[in-house]
Amino acid sequence: MSQLLPGDKVWRNLRLATLDPHIDAPYGILEHHALIIRGEKILSVIPEAELPTRHANTANLEGRLVTPGLIDCHTHLIFGGNRASEWEQRLNGVSYQQISAQGGGINATVSATRTATEDVLYRVARDRMQRLAREGVTLLEIKSGYGLDIASEEKMLRVAARLAADGMMEISPTLLAAHATPQEFRDDPDGYIDLVCDVILPQLWQKGLFEAVDLFCESVGFTLAQSERVLRAAQALGIPVKGHVEQLSLLGGAQLVSRYRGLSADHIEYLDEAGVAAMHRSGTVGVLLPGAFYFLKEKQTPPVGLLRRYGVPMAVASDFNPGTSPFISLHLAMNMACVQFGLTPEEAWAGVTRHAARALGRQSTHGQLTAGYRADFAIWDAEHPVEIVYEPGRNPLYQRVFRGDIV
């Protein structure tokens, strides 16, 4: 071990679930080890026996469990209004088509988001973010996509930047302008894709407001041809891409996203073997979103067995949004991924740590407790990681450490 500096921090007497795949133990568990933090990074992970006898900045965790900070790699955290009344209508027998004809559905959220001020959106989103922080989340992806014009998409991304500036957790902002066709373009979806590719995407990228481009390639979203136009426009500017694909039908969206070396293909309930093989070749992560599957009462589950066989990393995320997954709990998403999709608890943990980091392009800095990685971790009043997955209504978080500091 290198010489400790006065500002270094020592966290000792802990049970370490590193999630490091190079450690030959479930969850990468290391018993009787300690963490040495220098600045915002992990300096080393060492056995207790190698610790210096004295260091001023030493915390004794009294045998508590320590895991990497959780990563929610797919959320729609910023939006105006809610759609609880629509859900009640659907349960009372009103069809989605009737609700949409009355101005409901995604267009209701677009209208509420366009009308809301930036300050209102910020306050509501910050409360949501705090709820995730209380679950041990330290890295959060936030999509736009409820503005659907340049001013409103920019407003949403400015809110995401304000949330990042708060220092509560790291934010990964994503442009999802190709989420749906807005009402003003309802008879001209290609014209809206023109606006996305020629105006919204390049202008907001030039302002540095997002780091990846997403789209909704689906029978109720955009066609393969329209989606490829968005991917091509992003590629021309060197922007990483991802996609909502194969959620309700098999269009070949996963193969399309993979051809553009996409970070992730998300939802993927109708994914076939050709799509899995394409994701394997491109290194694209499969992001599983069990909240939407549950809320929409879907029957077709993602092909977890095929994903395992091809070695495609599987991330798990909350997909928090007002229409199809109003669950702001990553613990619940982990439980649902196990119960509904058949993941093991260890796979669920990998899905909200190292695989989620890969889905955000941060696999070399986040998602593991390894020397050189970001010092983002969660400390639990628990003995084993499965406890957090098993009982999502109970939150045993003791402390959350973000960039080396208790936050």
C-alpha positions, 0 to 999 in steps of 0.5 A: 500500500502506498503512503497515506496522505493526511486528507485520505479517508479510511473506511474499515471493519466492513463487508465489501460487495465490490461487484468486481467481476474479477473477484471469484466470489458472489457479488465480488464479496471481500471479507475483512477488507477496507477502502482507502479513498483519496479525493473523489476516487478509490485509492485501494481496497486492502485487507484489514491486516494491511491497514496502518495502526493509526490514521486521523480520517478513519471510519469504523463501519462495525461490520456493515455491508458496503456496495457500489452506489446504485445507478438508475440508467433509464428515467424520465424524471422531469415532467409536469403534471401526472396521469393518475386520473387516466390510470383510474379511467383505464381501470374503470373501462375507458380505452387508451384511445378514448383517453388520447382522443380527449387530449390525454396520454403522452400529449397531456404530459407534453402540455403540462411540461410545456406550460410548467416553468423551469423552477416548478419542474426543478422543484418537483424533479429534485424531490424525486431525485431525493427519493432515489438518493435515499435508496443509495443511488449516486448516478442517475440518467435523465431523459428529455422527451416531454417537450417535443419542441426546441424551447421545451426540450431545452428547458427540461435539459436545463433542469437536469443541469441544475439538478447536477449542480446541486451535488446530490448525485451525478446526472447523465442527461439524454436527449429524447426529442424523438419520443413521440410526434407532437400534436402540431405534427400529428399529420407530418411525423417525418416533418417532426423528425426533420426538426429533431435532426436539423434543429433540436439535436444539433443546437442543443448539442452545441449548448452542451446540454446532453451526452447521448441521444435516445429514440422510441422505435416502435409501432406507436412511436417512430419507424425504423427509417425515421429512427435511423435518420436520428441515429445518423444525425447523432453519429455525424456529430459524434454523439453516443446513441441508445434506443427504446426498442422491441417493447410492444412489437418486433421491428428490428430496432435493437439491430438498428441501434447495434449497427450504430454501436448503441450504448443500450437497447431498452425494454426489449421484451420482443427481442429475438435472437438476431437482435441479441446476436447484434447486441453481443457483437456491438457491446450494446447493453440490454436495459430491462424495465420491469416497472413498465412491464408490470404497469401495462400488464404485459405478457411477453418477457425479455429473452433473459436466457438468450441474453445470458447465452450470448453474454449480453450485459443486462442492466435494470432501471426504474423507467420512472415516468408518468404514463407507464412506470410511476415507480420511483424506486430502484429497489422495487425494479430490482425485485421485479426484475427477479420475480417477473423476468427471472434474474438472480439477485446477483444479476439484479445487483450487477444490473444497477451497478457495473452493467448500468454504468456500461449503459451510460458509457461509464464502465471504466469509472463507475459501478464497482468498488475497485482502485481507480474507480469513483468513490461512490458507495452505499453503506447498509445495515444489512449482512448480504446484498440479497436483503435489499432485493428481497424486501423492497419496502424496507430500506436499510441504507445507513449512509450514502457516499458520493465522490468520497463524501457522506451526502 
